[in-house]
Amino acid sequence: MKRLASFNDFSPGLIGDIRRPLEIVAAAGGNLPTAVAGWRVAFFNGAVNKRSSTNVPATLVSTGLFDRKTVTLTSIGEQVRSAPDAVTGARIFCKHLVENHNGDALVTAVLALRSRGEKVSKDSLKRELVAHGIEKLSTATTDHTTALNWMVAAGMFLDSTKNYEPVDTVLTQVVGGTVTELAILDGLTTAQRIFALALRRLAATEPDHTVPSKDITDECLQQYPHLFDEDQLRKKIIVGLEGAGLAQAVTASSPSKGRGGKSGRLEATAKLLSIPLHLIIPDFDSAVPKDLRGKINTPLSSIQKMLFDNTSKNQRGLGLELLALRMIMDLGLSPRAFRLRSNETAQAEVDLTAEGAHLLFSRWNLQCKCITGKVPLSDVAKEVGLAIHSKAHVVAVVTTSDFTKEAVRYAHDISASTHLQFLLVPGKVVRDYLKNGRGSLIDFVAKNAREVMRFKRGQPIAVGE
């Protein structure tokens, strides 16, 4: 769930210098009543009520500045307190909000409203935040406007009289160029945005950050056919992305003057690549181990060598994890968690959960196996119980070898008789994918989907009276 930090009785107008309430904590020496008394005198004219005893400490905890159990400042709280001046303290605080409390969504929402020429108000900002996935914003809440006012105090935006005009130099200093690029995306048409995000995701896995145009257009046409006109892709989509500085069409013969559309390759520019993957693929940083994130653009040919031409178990294990991750990303899914990594199974298998939202939400359990013999029925059958427990819709089992006839028959039976869908990917298909790229995998998965639909046609459909 994406939520903003809570702010109660903690606006810049009331607090002034963000360092003041933190200095009171430091001076209290771990004694909460002493700290409360200090807040009461500093901010509420000495009045005894919950504003100082409840609201201020709750806000400090919600924003991650204060440890209530020990009545001490957190590491970031100490950084803010130790800032040389109030503005610097506010900037450190706002950078923390952006990085840890969905403050990036707040910045993006403000920029999006302004790019459309709309007034940034309590209500319009709330609506925009909801559209960006922020939840639990009550009707009366001012959490979002208070956080924005702290960003004004940090010099990131001008105040409401200027409709929160961004101060680019400060904004870049505090949060980098990311939000600016996201605001550019918000200014695109829906189809251009979808295309650009697909290019960004796929380019992350390529060492030269170029992607076959066909791969992106095929994905967009398959998932959003109502938004894309295949004959107008160059004119309506790619030209606009080039004009925004997000993409560059390239061909083998002319690196800078490709036609785009379904021919040649598209390069994601530095501006597009500056958008972190975790803003495009939800939970990417938390779901994907750090050691794998740094290897995300390993060429498929190198992964093939790890799996099929390497005698090192550790290299095969790494290849298996990268295979699972790359397949998930090439299928347009978002990794959610590694249930089991290769080093926990003697480098022989990887379990990964992923999710997608292609017209409808789906959850996938993916198991990759690097073994010499065929995958038996028992290994496929155990995935059914795991899928039911995790409420998955699709069970994908990938192997560098093959499946027994019994395992294939069982998967067909389960697909035909339950809500589950099976995707069995044998070694032959894995090799084809690693050699020829994403298109071969998509073709295989689409063919499997048609077969599953044929199996499920025999399932009874309940019809209301």
LOMIMI-138902 format. One record per residue (C-alpha): residue number from 1; residue in three letters; chain; z, x, y. Coordinates in steps of 0.02 Angstrom, whole numbers. Example, Ala and Ser with C-alpha at 12.3 -4.5 7.8 and 13.67 -1.06 7.14 Angstrom:
// LOMIMI-138902
<pt 1,ALA,A,<390,615,-225>>
<pt 2,SER,A,<357,684,-53>>
//
This chain:
// LOMIMI-138902
<pt 1,MET,A,<0,0,0>>
<pt 2,LYS,A,<-49,70,171>>
<pt 3,ARG,A,<83,37,302>>
<pt 4,LEU,A,<129,104,472>>
<pt 5,ALA,A,<301,175,508>>
<pt 6,SER,A,<425,50,580>>
<pt 7,PHE,A,<478,66,762>>
<pt 8,ASN,A,<630,-31,825>>
<pt 9,ASP,A,<705,10,994>>
<pt 10,PHE,A,<609,173,993>>
<pt 11,SER,A,<472,158,1123>>
<pt 12,PRO,A,<430,300,1245>>
<pt 13,GLY,A,<482,186,1387>>
<pt 14,LEU,A,<657,175,1313>>
<pt 15,ILE,A,<678,346,1235>>
<pt 16,GLY,A,<577,450,1358>>
<pt 17,ASP,A,<582,624,1282>>
<pt 18,ILE,A,<558,614,1092>>
<pt 19,ARG,A,<676,763,1074>>
<pt 20,ARG,A,<828,672,1148>>
<pt 21,PRO,A,<880,565,998>>
<pt 22,LEU,A,<853,714,884>>
<pt 23,GLU,A,<962,828,991>>
<pt 24,ILE,A,<1100,697,975>>
<pt 25,VAL,A,<1084,706,785>>
<pt 26,ALA,A,<1095,895,788>>
<pt 27,ALA,A,<1249,890,900>>
<pt 28,ALA,A,<1336,761,789>>
<pt 29,GLY,A,<1361,890,652>>
<pt 30,GLY,A,<1329,770,509>>
<pt 31,ASN,A,<1440,630,577>>
<pt 32,LEU,A,<1345,465,591>>
<pt 33,PRO,A,<1469,372,704>>
<pt 34,THR,A,<1459,518,825>>
<pt 35,ALA,A,<1270,509,826>>
<pt 36,VAL,A,<1273,319,849>>
<pt 37,ALA,A,<1392,339,996>>
<pt 38,GLY,A,<1274,466,1073>>
<pt 39,TRP,A,<1123,351,1055>>
<pt 40,ARG,A,<1224,206,1125>>
<pt 41,VAL,A,<1266,301,1284>>
<pt 42,ALA,A,<1096,384,1304>>
<pt 43,PHE,A,<984,233,1279>>
<pt 44,PHE,A,<1083,68,1286>>
<pt 45,ASN,A,<1207,88,1430>>
<pt 46,GLY,A,<1351,106,1308>>
<pt 47,ALA,A,<1327,-69,1234>>
<pt 48,VAL,A,<1399,-89,1058>>
<pt 49,ASN,A,<1266,-176,952>>
<pt 50,LYS,A,<1143,-146,811>>
<pt 51,ARG,A,<1014,-66,925>>
<pt 52,SER,A,<1104,101,915>>
<pt 53,SER,A,<1192,78,747>>
<pt 54,THR,A,<1045,8,648>>
<pt 55,ASN,A,<878,11,737>>
<pt 56,VAL,A,<872,191,797>>
<pt 57,PRO,A,<925,272,632>>
<pt 58,ALA,A,<810,154,536>>
<pt 59,THR,A,<663,207,644>>
<pt 60,LEU,A,<706,391,625>>
<pt 61,VAL,A,<711,369,436>>
<pt 62,SER,A,<549,267,433>>
<pt 63,THR,A,<457,399,534>>
<pt 64,GLY,A,<524,538,424>>
<pt 65,LEU,A,<626,628,556>>
<pt 66,PHE,A,<801,593,491>>
<pt 67,ASP,A,<896,602,325>>
<pt 68,ARG,A,<1025,464,334>>
<pt 69,LYS,A,<1123,524,181>>
<pt 70,THR,A,<1161,693,257>>
<pt 71,VAL,A,<1147,637,439>>
<pt 72,THR,A,<1033,784,473>>
<pt 73,LEU,A,<857,809,535>>
<pt 74,THR,A,<715,832,412>>
<pt 75,SER,A,<603,984,426>>
<pt 76,ILE,A,<479,890,536>>
<pt 77,GLY,A,<623,817,637>>
<pt 78,GLU,A,<684,992,673>>
<pt 79,GLN,A,<508,1045,725>>
<pt 80,VAL,A,<500,902,850>>
<pt 81,ARG,A,<675,939,917>>
<pt 82,SER,A,<634,1124,939>>
<pt 83,ALA,A,<473,1091,1037>>
<pt 84,PRO,A,<470,1182,1205>>
<pt 85,ASP,A,<437,1022,1303>>
<pt 86,ALA,A,<426,834,1285>>
<pt 87,VAL,A,<235,826,1273>>
<pt 88,THR,A,<228,958,1137>>
<pt 89,GLY,A,<365,867,1044>>
<pt 90,ALA,A,<266,704,1055>>
<pt 91,ARG,A,<110,793,991>>
<pt 92,ILE,A,<202,865,841>>
<pt 93,PHE,A,<273,692,807>>
<pt 94,CYS,A,<103,606,820>>
<pt 95,LYS,A,<20,736,710>>
<pt 96,HIS,A,<154,696,580>>
<pt 97,LEU,A,<117,510,597>>
<pt 98,VAL,A,<-69,542,571>>
<pt 99,GLU,A,<-45,651,419>>
<pt 100,ASN,A,<96,556,333>>
<pt 101,HIS,A,<112,379,401>>
<pt 102,ASN,A,<-68,313,416>>
<pt 103,GLY,A,<-78,359,599>>
<pt 104,ASP,A,<-259,407,566>>
<pt 105,ALA,A,<-297,222,538>>
<pt 106,LEU,A,<-218,182,707>>
<pt 107,VAL,A,<-324,313,797>>
<pt 108,THR,A,<-481,255,707>>
<pt 109,ALA,A,<-443,73,750>>
<pt 110,VAL,A,<-425,112,936>>
<pt 111,LEU,A,<-588,211,937>>
<pt 112,ALA,A,<-678,74,842>>
<pt 113,LEU,A,<-624,-61,965>>
<pt 114,ARG,A,<-678,46,1112>>
<pt 115,SER,A,<-845,88,1032>>
<pt 116,ARG,A,<-881,-99,1025>>
<pt 117,GLY,A,<-829,-123,1206>>
<pt 118,GLU,A,<-674,-226,1158>>
<pt 119,LYS,A,<-505,-224,1245>>
<pt 120,VAL,A,<-369,-137,1146>>
<pt 121,SER,A,<-226,-262,1141>>
<pt 122,LYS,A,<-82,-302,1025>>
<pt 123,ASP,A,<-184,-435,935>>
<pt 124,SER,A,<-353,-348,930>>
<pt 125,LEU,A,<-273,-186,869>>
<pt 126,LYS,A,<-181,-279,733>>
<pt 127,ARG,A,<-342,-362,672>>
<pt 128,GLU,A,<-432,-195,671>>
<pt 129,LEU,A,<-290,-111,575>>
<pt 130,VAL,A,<-294,-248,443>>
<pt 131,ALA,A,<-482,-219,427>>
<pt 132,HIS,A,<-443,-34,397>>
<pt 133,GLY,A,<-324,-77,255>>
<pt 134,ILE,A,<-155,-77,342>>
<pt 135,GLU,A,<-37,-207,268>>
<pt 136,LYS,A,<127,-292,311>>
<pt 137,LEU,A,<96,-311,497>>
<pt 138,SER,A,<197,-464,543>>
<pt 139,THR,A,<149,-580,685>>
<pt 140,ALA,A,<286,-517,799>>
<pt 141,THR,A,<277,-333,756>>
<pt 142,THR,A,<250,-202,889>>
<pt 143,ASP,A,<251,-55,769>>
<pt 144,HIS,A,<67,-21,802>>
<pt 145,THR,A,<78,-32,991>>
<pt 146,THR,A,<236,75,997>>
<pt 147,ALA,A,<153,209,890>>
<pt 148,LEU,A,<2,202,1006>>
<pt 149,ASN,A,<115,223,1158>>
<pt 150,TRP,A,<187,381,1080>>
<pt 151,MET,A,<8,443,1065>>
<pt 152,VAL,A,<-13,406,1250>>
<pt 153,ALA,A,<146,507,1282>>
<pt 154,ALA,A,<67,648,1180>>
<pt 155,GLY,A,<-86,644,1293>>
<pt 156,MET,A,<-204,589,1154>>
<pt 157,PHE,A,<-253,430,1248>>
<pt 158,LEU,A,<-243,369,1426>>
<pt 159,ASP,A,<-135,215,1452>>
<pt 160,SER,A,<-180,31,1441>>
<pt 161,THR,A,<-250,26,1617>>
<pt 162,LYS,A,<-390,138,1552>>
<pt 163,ASN,A,<-403,38,1390>>
<pt 164,TYR,A,<-332,188,1295>>
<pt 165,GLU,A,<-476,303,1334>>
<pt 166,PRO,A,<-466,452,1214>>
<pt 167,VAL,A,<-434,627,1281>>
<pt 168,ASP,A,<-550,720,1165>>
<pt 169,THR,A,<-475,893,1185>>
<pt 170,VAL,A,<-299,834,1144>>
<pt 171,LEU,A,<-359,717,1008>>
<pt 172,THR,A,<-449,860,923>>
<pt 173,GLN,A,<-297,973,945>>
<pt 174,VAL,A,<-179,847,866>>
<pt 175,VAL,A,<-283,771,727>>
<pt 176,GLY,A,<-442,874,719>>
<pt 177,GLY,A,<-617,804,733>>
<pt 178,THR,A,<-595,687,585>>
<pt 179,VAL,A,<-554,528,681>>
<pt 180,THR,A,<-697,558,802>>
<pt 181,GLU,A,<-819,567,658>>
<pt 182,LEU,A,<-743,411,582>>
<pt 183,ALA,A,<-768,323,748>>
<pt 184,ILE,A,<-951,373,740>>
<pt 185,LEU,A,<-960,294,567>>
<pt 186,ASP,A,<-883,135,637>>
<pt 187,GLY,A,<-1026,129,763>>
<pt 188,LEU,A,<-1156,125,625>>
<pt 189,THR,A,<-1225,-30,542>>
<pt 190,THR,A,<-1141,-81,380>>
<pt 191,ALA,A,<-1287,-16,279>>
<pt 192,GLN,A,<-1291,150,372>>
<pt 193,ARG,A,<-1103,172,347>>
<pt 194,ILE,A,<-1113,138,160>>
<pt 195,PHE,A,<-1258,260,144>>
<pt 196,ALA,A,<-1168,394,245>>
<pt 197,LEU,A,<-1008,380,144>>
<pt 198,ALA,A,<-1106,392,-19>>
<pt 199,LEU,A,<-1192,548,47>>
<pt 200,ARG,A,<-1023,623,97>>
<pt 201,ARG,A,<-946,588,-74>>
<pt 202,LEU,A,<-1091,657,-174>>
<pt 203,ALA,A,<-1119,807,-58>>
<pt 204,ALA,A,<-941,864,-94>>
<pt 205,THR,A,<-992,905,-272>>
<pt 206,GLU,A,<-1144,1009,-223>>
<pt 207,PRO,A,<-1126,1193,-173>>
<pt 208,ASP,A,<-1261,1176,-39>>
<pt 209,HIS,A,<-1203,1001,13>>
<pt 210,THR,A,<-1375,927,-18>>
<pt 211,VAL,A,<-1408,777,-129>>
<pt 212,PRO,A,<-1569,705,-199>>
<pt 213,SER,A,<-1614,559,-86>>
<pt 214,LYS,A,<-1653,456,-240>>
<pt 215,ASP,A,<-1474,470,-303>>
<pt 216,ILE,A,<-1403,395,-143>>
<pt 217,THR,A,<-1535,261,-122>>
<pt 218,ASP,A,<-1522,208,-304>>
<pt 219,GLU,A,<-1334,190,-288>>
<pt 220,CYS,A,<-1347,87,-130>>
<pt 221,LEU,A,<-1484,-24,-202>>
<pt 222,GLN,A,<-1386,-53,-362>>
<pt 223,GLN,A,<-1219,-91,-280>>
<pt 224,TYR,A,<-1274,-177,-118>>
<pt 225,PRO,A,<-1451,-243,-146>>
<pt 226,HIS,A,<-1431,-374,-10>>
<pt 227,LEU,A,<-1402,-241,123>>
<pt 228,PHE,A,<-1544,-121,85>>
<pt 229,ASP,A,<-1733,-137,97>>
<pt 230,GLU,A,<-1808,1,-10>>
<pt 231,ASP,A,<-1965,9,97>>
<pt 232,GLN,A,<-1866,28,258>>
<pt 233,LEU,A,<-1734,155,205>>
<pt 234,ARG,A,<-1806,296,309>>
<pt 235,LYS,A,<-1832,191,464>>
<pt 236,LYS,A,<-1673,86,460>>
<pt 237,ILE,A,<-1548,205,381>>
<pt 238,ILE,A,<-1590,390,377>>
<pt 239,VAL,A,<-1664,404,553>>
<pt 240,GLY,A,<-1503,328,623>>
<pt 241,LEU,A,<-1394,449,525>>
<pt 242,GLU,A,<-1498,597,584>>
<pt 243,GLY,A,<-1482,535,763>>
<pt 244,ALA,A,<-1293,526,743>>
<pt 245,GLY,A,<-1292,705,678>>
<pt 246,LEU,A,<-1225,654,507>>
<pt 247,ALA,A,<-1374,692,394>>
<pt 248,GLN,A,<-1529,801,388>>
<pt 249,ALA,A,<-1678,765,276>>
<pt 250,VAL,A,<-1743,919,186>>
<pt 251,THR,A,<-1880,958,61>>
<pt 252,ALA,A,<-1917,1113,-41>>
<pt 253,SER,A,<-2071,1153,63>>
<pt 254,SER,A,<-1999,1111,233>>
<pt 255,PRO,A,<-1811,1134,250>>
<pt 256,SER,A,<-1798,1036,411>>
<pt 257,LYS,A,<-1932,902,404>>
<pt 258,GLY,A,<-1912,795,248>>
<pt 259,ARG,A,<-1970,615,241>>
<pt 260,GLY,A,<-1806,550,169>>
<pt 261,GLY,A,<-1811,381,86>>
<pt 262,LYS,A,<-1822,413,-101>>
<pt 263,SER,A,<-1908,583,-85>>
<pt 264,GLY,A,<-1835,755,-57>>
<pt 265,ARG,A,<-1652,791,-26>>
<pt 266,LEU,A,<-1526,745,108>>
<pt 267,GLU,A,<-1402,869,179>>
<pt 268,ALA,A,<-1231,813,238>>
<pt 269,THR,A,<-1203,898,407>>
<pt 270,ALA,A,<-1044,987,458>>
<pt 271,LYS,A,<-999,833,561>>
<pt 272,LEU,A,<-1004,721,407>>
<pt 273,LEU,A,<-919,851,297>>
<pt 274,SER,A,<-775,863,421>>
<pt 275,ILE,A,<-716,694,357>>
<pt 276,PRO,A,<-589,732,219>>
<pt 277,LEU,A,<-625,659,48>>
<pt 278,HIS,A,<-456,573,45>>
<pt 279,LEU,A,<-514,460,187>>
<pt 280,ILE,A,<-668,410,87>>
<pt 281,ILE,A,<-595,409,-88>>
<pt 282,PRO,A,<-423,325,-82>>
<pt 283,ASP,A,<-281,430,-157>>
<pt 284,PHE,A,<-399,577,-186>>
<pt 285,ASP,A,<-273,710,-136>>
<pt 286,SER,A,<-130,631,-233>>
<pt 287,ALA,A,<-234,587,-387>>
<pt 288,VAL,A,<-329,750,-406>>
<pt 289,PRO,A,<-227,908,-439>>
<pt 290,LYS,A,<-245,1042,-305>>
<pt 291,ASP,A,<-319,1169,-427>>
<pt 292,LEU,A,<-461,1048,-465>>
<pt 293,ARG,A,<-494,996,-284>>
<pt 294,GLY,A,<-544,1174,-244>>
<pt 295,LYS,A,<-672,1174,-385>>
<pt 296,ILE,A,<-751,1005,-350>>
<pt 297,ASN,A,<-920,1079,-307>>
<pt 298,THR,A,<-937,1182,-466>>
<pt 299,PRO,A,<-1120,1163,-520>>
<pt 300,LEU,A,<-1151,1051,-670>>
<pt 301,SER,A,<-1238,1197,-754>>
<pt 302,SER,A,<-1076,1297,-743>>
<pt 303,ILE,A,<-976,1152,-815>>
<pt 304,GLN,A,<-1101,1146,-959>>
<pt 305,LYS,A,<-1070,1330,-996>>
<pt 306,MET,A,<-881,1303,-992>>
<pt 307,LEU,A,<-894,1164,-1120>>
<pt 308,PHE,A,<-1031,1224,-1237>>
<pt 309,ASP,A,<-1051,1413,-1215>>
<pt 310,ASN,A,<-873,1473,-1189>>
<pt 311,THR,A,<-748,1530,-1321>>
<pt 312,SER,A,<-600,1521,-1201>>
<pt 313,LYS,A,<-492,1367,-1227>>
<pt 314,ASN,A,<-435,1372,-1046>>
<pt 315,GLN,A,<-615,1373,-983>>
<pt 316,ARG,A,<-659,1228,-1098>>
<pt 317,GLY,A,<-507,1135,-1033>>
<pt 318,LEU,A,<-558,1165,-852>>
<pt 319,GLY,A,<-736,1112,-893>>
<pt 320,LEU,A,<-672,952,-972>>
<pt 321,GLU,A,<-567,908,-819>>
<pt 322,LEU,A,<-712,942,-702>>
<pt 323,LEU,A,<-827,840,-813>>
<pt 324,ALA,A,<-709,690,-804>>
<pt 325,LEU,A,<-690,705,-616>>
<pt 326,ARG,A,<-876,729,-581>>
<pt 327,MET,A,<-925,582,-692>>
<pt 328,ILE,A,<-801,470,-602>>
<pt 329,MET,A,<-866,521,-431>>
<pt 330,ASP,A,<-1049,508,-484>>
<pt 331,LEU,A,<-1016,331,-545>>
<pt 332,GLY,A,<-949,285,-373>>
<pt 333,LEU,A,<-770,266,-435>>
<pt 334,SER,A,<-608,329,-358>>
<pt 335,PRO,A,<-491,435,-466>>
<pt 336,ARG,A,<-315,364,-468>>
<pt 337,ALA,A,<-220,477,-588>>
<pt 338,PHE,A,<-236,602,-728>>
<pt 339,ARG,A,<-137,520,-867>>
<pt 340,LEU,A,<-154,674,-976>>
<pt 341,ARG,A,<-227,843,-929>>
<pt 342,SER,A,<-315,963,-1046>>
<pt 343,ASN,A,<-175,1091,-1044>>
<pt 344,GLU,A,<-61,958,-1119>>
<pt 345,THR,A,<-178,933,-1268>>
<pt 346,ALA,A,<-223,1112,-1312>>
<pt 347,GLN,A,<-374,1100,-1195>>
<pt 348,ALA,A,<-453,968,-1308>>
<pt 349,GLU,A,<-446,808,-1205>>
<pt 350,VAL,A,<-417,733,-1033>>
<pt 351,ASP,A,<-360,557,-986>>
<pt 352,LEU,A,<-403,491,-814>>
<pt 353,THR,A,<-383,321,-731>>
<pt 354,ALA,A,<-508,270,-597>>
<pt 355,GLU,A,<-550,115,-496>>
<pt 356,GLY,A,<-703,42,-414>>
<pt 357,ALA,A,<-746,-101,-296>>
<pt 358,HIS,A,<-929,-139,-328>>
<pt 359,LEU,A,<-937,-323,-282>>
<pt 360,LEU,A,<-781,-345,-391>>
<pt 361,PHE,A,<-631,-232,-424>>
<pt 362,SER,A,<-627,-139,-589>>
<pt 363,ARG,A,<-506,-16,-668>>
<pt 364,TRP,A,<-569,115,-789>>
<pt 365,ASN,A,<-476,218,-919>>
<pt 366,LEU,A,<-579,373,-954>>
<pt 367,GLN,A,<-544,490,-1100>>
<pt 368,CYS,A,<-643,651,-1120>>
<pt 369,LYS,A,<-638,747,-1285>>
<pt 370,CYS,A,<-700,922,-1321>>
<pt 371,ILE,A,<-698,929,-1512>>
<pt 372,THR,A,<-812,988,-1652>>
<pt 373,GLY,A,<-801,837,-1767>>
<pt 374,LYS,A,<-848,658,-1728>>
<pt 375,VAL,A,<-725,547,-1634>>
<pt 376,PRO,A,<-645,433,-1764>>
<pt 377,LEU,A,<-606,247,-1754>>
<pt 378,SER,A,<-419,283,-1734>>
<pt 379,ASP,A,<-447,377,-1569>>
<pt 380,VAL,A,<-552,236,-1499>>
<pt 381,ALA,A,<-432,102,-1560>>
<pt 382,LYS,A,<-280,177,-1474>>
<pt 383,GLU,A,<-370,159,-1308>>
<pt 384,VAL,A,<-367,-30,-1325>>
<pt 385,GLY,A,<-178,-36,-1319>>
<pt 386,LEU,A,<-173,83,-1172>>
<pt 387,ALA,A,<-303,-21,-1080>>
<pt 388,ILE,A,<-205,-182,-1104>>
<pt 389,HIS,A,<-45,-97,-1046>>
<pt 390,SER,A,<-128,-25,-889>>
<pt 391,LYS,A,<-228,-185,-858>>
<pt 392,ALA,A,<-393,-90,-866>>
<pt 393,HIS,A,<-561,-176,-877>>
<pt 394,VAL,A,<-667,-33,-944>>
<pt 395,VAL,A,<-629,95,-1079>>
<pt 396,ALA,A,<-740,249,-1068>>
<pt 397,VAL,A,<-731,380,-1204>>
<pt 398,VAL,A,<-833,538,-1175>>
<pt 399,THR,A,<-857,674,-1303>>
<pt 400,THR,A,<-951,837,-1320>>
<pt 401,SER,A,<-988,789,-1501>>
<pt 402,ASP,A,<-1020,611,-1564>>
<pt 403,PHE,A,<-935,454,-1630>>
<pt 404,THR,A,<-917,393,-1809>>
<pt 405,LYS,A,<-1010,235,-1855>>
<pt 406,GLU,A,<-843,147,-1878>>
<pt 407,ALA,A,<-788,194,-1702>>
<pt 408,VAL,A,<-951,128,-1627>>
<pt 409,ARG,A,<-940,-33,-1726>>
<pt 410,TYR,A,<-759,-58,-1673>>
<pt 411,ALA,A,<-802,-34,-1489>>
<pt 412,HIS,A,<-942,-163,-1505>>
<pt 413,ASP,A,<-823,-286,-1588>>
<pt 414,ILE,A,<-690,-266,-1453>>
<pt 415,SER,A,<-820,-287,-1314>>
<pt 416,ALA,A,<-885,-444,-1400>>
<pt 417,SER,A,<-716,-525,-1432>>
<pt 418,THR,A,<-603,-477,-1284>>
<pt 419,HIS,A,<-611,-454,-1096>>
<pt 420,LEU,A,<-626,-265,-1117>>
<pt 421,GLN,A,<-787,-166,-1102>>
<pt 422,PHE,A,<-819,-4,-1195>>
<pt 423,LEU,A,<-925,140,-1135>>
<pt 424,LEU,A,<-949,273,-1270>>
<pt 425,VAL,A,<-1034,429,-1204>>
<pt 426,PRO,A,<-1090,550,-1342>>
<pt 427,GLY,A,<-1121,736,-1324>>
<pt 428,LYS,A,<-1309,711,-1311>>
<pt 429,VAL,A,<-1286,607,-1153>>
<pt 430,VAL,A,<-1158,730,-1084>>
<pt 431,ARG,A,<-1282,873,-1105>>
<pt 432,ASP,A,<-1420,770,-1024>>
<pt 433,TYR,A,<-1306,730,-876>>
<pt 434,LEU,A,<-1254,911,-853>>
<pt 435,LYS,A,<-1435,966,-860>>
<pt 436,ASN,A,<-1522,830,-760>>
<pt 437,GLY,A,<-1386,762,-647>>
<pt 438,ARG,A,<-1315,596,-594>>
<pt 439,GLY,A,<-1472,491,-622>>
<pt 440,SER,A,<-1467,512,-811>>
<pt 441,LEU,A,<-1284,459,-816>>
<pt 442,ILE,A,<-1317,305,-709>>
<pt 443,ASP,A,<-1463,255,-822>>
<pt 444,PHE,A,<-1355,270,-977>>
<pt 445,VAL,A,<-1211,171,-901>>
<pt 446,ALA,A,<-1330,34,-840>>
<pt 447,LYS,A,<-1406,22,-1014>>
<pt 448,ASN,A,<-1231,8,-1089>>
<pt 449,ALA,A,<-1189,-130,-965>>
<pt 450,ARG,A,<-1339,-230,-1024>>
<pt 451,GLU,A,<-1285,-208,-1204>>
<pt 452,VAL,A,<-1107,-263,-1164>>
<pt 453,MET,A,<-1176,-417,-1076>>
<pt 454,ARG,A,<-1273,-458,-1234>>
<pt 455,PHE,A,<-1115,-441,-1339>>
<pt 456,LYS,A,<-1016,-551,-1221>>
<pt 457,ARG,A,<-1149,-687,-1214>>
<pt 458,GLY,A,<-1076,-747,-1377>>
<pt 459,GLN,A,<-903,-772,-1303>>
<pt 460,PRO,A,<-860,-955,-1269>>
<pt 461,ILE,A,<-859,-1008,-1086>>
<pt 462,ALA,A,<-724,-1131,-1039>>
<pt 463,VAL,A,<-797,-1279,-946>>
<pt 464,GLY,A,<-686,-1398,-849>>
<pt 465,GLU,A,<-692,-1582,-888>>
//
